[in-house]
Amino acid sequence: MKEITYKVHRFNPEKDSKPYFQTYTFPLKPAMTVLEGLYYILEYLDHTLSFRSSCRMAVCGSCAMHINGKYRLACNTQITSLKSKTVVVQALLHLPNLKDLVVDHTGFFENLIALKPWLLAKEPVPEKEYLQSPKERKKLDVVTECIMCQACYASCPVAGTDSKYFGPHAFLKALRFVNDSRDNATKERLHQVAGETGVFRCHTIFNCQDVCPKHLDPAGAIAKLKLAATLEKLKGKLKTQASA
Amino acid sequence: MSIHHDIVVVGGGLAGLRAALQAKFAGADVAIITKVHPLRSHSGAAEGGINSPLANNPDAKDDNPEAHAYDTVKGADFLADQDAVDILCSDAPEMIYETDHWGCPYSRYGNGKIAQRYFGGGRYPRTCYAADKTGHYLLHTLYEQALKHQLKIYEEWMCLALAVENNACKGLIAYDIRTGTLVPISAQAVIMGTGGHGRIYRNTTNAHINTGLAMSIAYWAGVPLKDIEFVQFHPTSLARTNILLTEGCRGEGAYLINKDGERFMKRYVSEKVMELAPRDIVSRSIMTEIEQGRGIDNAYVYLDMRHLGEKKIDERLPGTKELCLEFINLDPVKDPIPIQPGQHYTMGGIDTNAWGETKLAGFLAAGECACISVHGGNRLGGNALLETLVFGKRAGQRAAELVKQKPNSPSPKALDQALKNLQAKQEELFKGKGSENHFDIKNRLAQLMVEKAGVFRTEKDLTEGKAKLQELKQRAKNLAPVTQEKRFNFDYIFSMELQGNLEISEAIFTAALERKESRAAHFRKDFPERDDLNWLKHILVNWSSEGPKLWSEPVKIIRYQPEERKY
């Protein structure tokens, strides 16, 4: 039977002074995913290993990790697709490590919450559903599909050096509401994303677009927000000049 | 450390979030404890949609709550309580409009109204959907509301025991997964919204987190489980992984074909219904094809959507395509998909009334962990998401009223006792005198449940299964020492969950042996007919140290008298 070797990032702040890699070798099953391998280790080789997981079908966002040089979901990455005899698994690098492959996502979610990620609905609220044309609804494709897995956030050098920078996930969410015909706060949202820790800090490196396991486009969202925020500012300015 | 809230909701999925929001709207001091971040909840994996008789689809002009109720009762093989079903269906439109007003991106028709598709067992296209990721969108929408209303959430805390005194729930003991601490939480009302027990079956579509532990915690605390023998097997789970492929595929026109390329459903139901029969019937049909040698590799049949074309698949079923490509390297535009029935849903659960109340004062439940019962012997696709919202809201409302009306006085003594019991159990696990690996026991249990309490059941299989289960229970008493690390100690968590897995499985075997008839998802080859005279009733199970104790309660039949269930 074929075997596979995992090199796994280990760190238990209760007893380890610094992180280290631990190696495990075990039988490789056909189409086995990286997550299934981690479960094999936990269940049969090392009960002390810690990692997050839930749905194992790429929709819950629990298991984003750094796997063989790239941020991916462990659950939808097949081991053989890595084309390597060794699987190197690390936690998300820019986030504080709590233990082994588990990171602290508090800052990630705080940055999201700062941008008011909920519908600020148009009044009056109708008795039945808001009428929304298929064309308007189409603008919600992609931008609503983010699973908040943090792969983009961990890969972003700006987020890595400034914990206050809202981050690609938060901007994608902001665009989701800007694009929503039911939302009434576009102006406020554009003002907010254009602030000191906002979209203009993005260096357009495209890591977020490159790593997104759902094939979404936070970089594109940031570009759209930059443009919309710029136009919004110019519009105000032009108006002031006209009235002067 | 000791914490108090008027109401504590266990679980951050749709039922838990909706319950907590309602309690907050009603002015109560409420907090959620959830063993994973709310967005990691299994509600997010629901795909196909949520039922509501909005009559938006031109084919559904005549649809109404009563038609929805009849379909639900017939789908349930007349085991559902009809008063609760009426509530489910009459409250449905309000739930859709509410989540639309909160931003759920439902798919739309040209006139701007919410789109609806056909689902199994429904006479009208009444399943509202947002592509094939409806659960994901609803979960994110509810989470956004939780943020907006600043719900207090104890993230990565799980409930390990209830504190009970004089038949009243006084709070619970939580386990903080980040620090490894047991924390007593005093509460006037506890609402369980923790999902199903899917992971006790190896072939489940459910997430790793769906172990049913909270269900067994209620069971241990003296609350009965109801209809626990009814387990839903979804017809179309993806080969090897058992990942769910939505019923929406068939709703959009996909075929089921055997190895000869034949649409075999015509052998089992009318030509009009075909692939859109209720799930229990389709699952049995697939298993029969496989048993009679018309399957693929003796394990699968095909779900064929090639004739739908790339455009429709990309627009309506993008998630399904993505799952096939990522997990089995297959493009459903070009090739038929190998599928098999997989455990999907827990119809039974914590016995509640239509307000979520249980026989234990101050303890409520909602969503998949609860059994009201609105699903009876078989749940219709699209009714689970609906149930979480309708009955989550009602449980939150009721808990808030209870807290206002009649204070449930705190009992530090009850909390202390529950804490001491858990500490003793923890000590026992840490010291472990045996050599058994609890993960291995869990894996063997999951295989046993598929083999002995699956789609088809017999007295022989169930008896053998129950005997093997006793062996596993014995092995579980001789565990090797469990890891004592504090942070994210999954060894400890899964060893605790195994105890619950074994109890729920025993309840399933016992009730399934008792029910000597075939009704919906419970199919006994040795009793292949429905027997209303003897079995038109709910089986309830109480925990006792000598094993499960069974009793029964009548089904509430109001408008729809039992009739032959033909499709």
Interface residues (C-beta under 8 A of the other chain):
Chain A: N12 P13 E14 A31 T33 L42 E43 Y44 H47 T48 L49 S50 R52 S53 S54 C55 R56 M57 A58 V59 C60 G61 S62 N76 Q78 L98 K99 D100 V102 H105 F109 I113 K116 P117 W118 L119 A121 V125 P126 E127 K128 E129 Y130 L131 Q132 S133 P134 E136 R137 L140 D141 T144 E145 I147 M148 F177 D180 R182 D183
Chain B: V36 H37 L39 R40 S41 H42 G44 A45 P93 I96 Y97 D100 H101 W102 G103 P105 Y106 S107 R108 Y109 G110 N111 G112 K113 I114 A131 K133 H136 Y137 H140 E144 Q145 L147 K148 R178 A207 H208 I209 R240 T241 I243 L244 G319 E322 L323 E326 F327 I328 N329 N437 F439 D440 N443 V482 T483 E485 K486 R487 F488 N489 F490 D491
